[in-house]
């Protein structure tokens, strides 16, 4: 794979890259509609494929928060056309890496020495390259290590990248006025945290220690003396990415066991620690040869405050959803219903969220749940498509919900997708035994 000797870091340079991509996408639409005039039966698949390729090619050279957006979108399997999901999923662990000279320069700047001076052996070619950093294999004192190196300029470009994305997001999600700032601030704060490897090292050690008693779950050991704010060193963990493993032939028993471990891990964090690994994409989990789950990335950890946690999980109870007065109170507590709502908006969003919550909280209202069920995922796909095309929603004020929804909903939707990939049936309350 071609390596990168330079990453655009200036606001003007990065904006120019995105503008060029916009021109390409516009050209794809012109080609599509020209062909449509000649052949009325032509589908959008070719257009989606061309657009997805051009957008991804632009984002992968920018890296950082721009590429992180693609990574997050790749998890939305029921919201995006298949071409976008397949192309953007490459951002999880397969993008053009930094060149060897740029790696050495980064090492010298942030660890004070070149990699060959720090380790007994250091592989100059990266093993995995993703949105914020890339991973190299190294050895020291007979230990096999994974060394994550952050791309230059990533932290400094987050604010300007989000400023470029903001107008598009406002149109896509129908956000209005200054109230939308809380969502952008939440994303910016989390992305900045992900670029702080000293914070990630501390979070990794804390979560690993707190969850080590959960069976069938492994974590790497982290090495503080070989890490800095832009370099993170840990044990090399042997295994297959969950996305690759899910395409192999494994028994239902293995899928259920791995799924139960994943579910217990997340429920323990959510209910026991009140802080959770909020980036559950397949590139952050490995499956070992003896079918153990390995969690390898703790850059994105979301704290869950009581003022959100309590009403959020009360709305997971069927009796609360069915109690009209109580339902309204909880929606207000979570900022889904606001004092500024018209009677029409209030009625519309109550009905909308009652349908959404009834579906998405189904797993919490059963003793066991089959995440491999085609019926469940068919209903999710149906409701996603229906509301994405609902013109009535476009007329409503789109600023809905607490800022905490962004990463908590992303966590659960990502978790559901991983469990679906494993075709797992889980015992919903099994995690309670690890809470003592």
Secondary structure as GFF3:
##gff-version 3
##sequence-region A 1 436
A	DSSP	alpha_helix	11	38	.	.	.	ID=ss1
A	DSSP	alpha_helix	45	62	.	.	.	ID=ss2
A	DSSP	alpha_helix	64	73	.	.	.	ID=ss3
A	DSSP	alpha_helix	82	88	.	.	.	ID=ss4
A	DSSP	three_ten_helix	89	92	.	.	.	ID=ss5
A	DSSP	alpha_helix	100	111	.	.	.	ID=ss6
A	DSSP	alpha_helix	115	118	.	.	.	ID=ss7
A	DSSP	beta_strand	121	122	.	.	.	ID=ss8
A	DSSP	beta_strand	128	129	.	.	.	ID=ss9
A	DSSP	beta_strand	133	140	.	.	.	ID=ss10
A	DSSP	beta_strand	143	150	.	.	.	ID=ss11
A	DSSP	alpha_helix	154	172	.	.	.	ID=ss12
A	DSSP	three_ten_helix	178	180	.	.	.	ID=ss13
A	DSSP	alpha_helix	181	194	.	.	.	ID=ss14
A	DSSP	alpha_helix	197	211	.	.	.	ID=ss15
A	DSSP	beta_strand	217	219	.	.	.	ID=ss16
A	DSSP	three_ten_helix	224	226	.	.	.	ID=ss17
A	DSSP	beta_strand	231	235	.	.	.	ID=ss18
A	DSSP	beta_strand	240	241	.	.	.	ID=ss19
A	DSSP	alpha_helix	242	245	.	.	.	ID=ss20
A	DSSP	alpha_helix	252	267	.	.	.	ID=ss21
A	DSSP	pi_helix	268	273	.	.	.	ID=ss22
A	DSSP	beta_strand	275	277	.	.	.	ID=ss23
A	DSSP	three_ten_helix	282	284	.	.	.	ID=ss24
A	DSSP	beta_strand	285	287	.	.	.	ID=ss25
A	DSSP	beta_strand	293	295	.	.	.	ID=ss26
A	DSSP	beta_strand	301	303	.	.	.	ID=ss27
A	DSSP	alpha_helix	306	314	.	.	.	ID=ss28
A	DSSP	alpha_helix	318	322	.	.	.	ID=ss29
A	DSSP	alpha_helix	324	333	.	.	.	ID=ss30
A	DSSP	alpha_helix	343	360	.	.	.	ID=ss31
A	DSSP	three_ten_helix	362	365	.	.	.	ID=ss32
A	DSSP	beta_strand	368	370	.	.	.	ID=ss33
A	DSSP	alpha_helix	374	388	.	.	.	ID=ss34
A	DSSP	alpha_helix	391	394	.	.	.	ID=ss35
A	DSSP	alpha_helix	405	421	.	.	.	ID=ss36
A	DSSP	beta_strand	425	427	.	.	.	ID=ss37
A	DSSP	three_ten_helix	430	434	.	.	.	ID=ss38
###
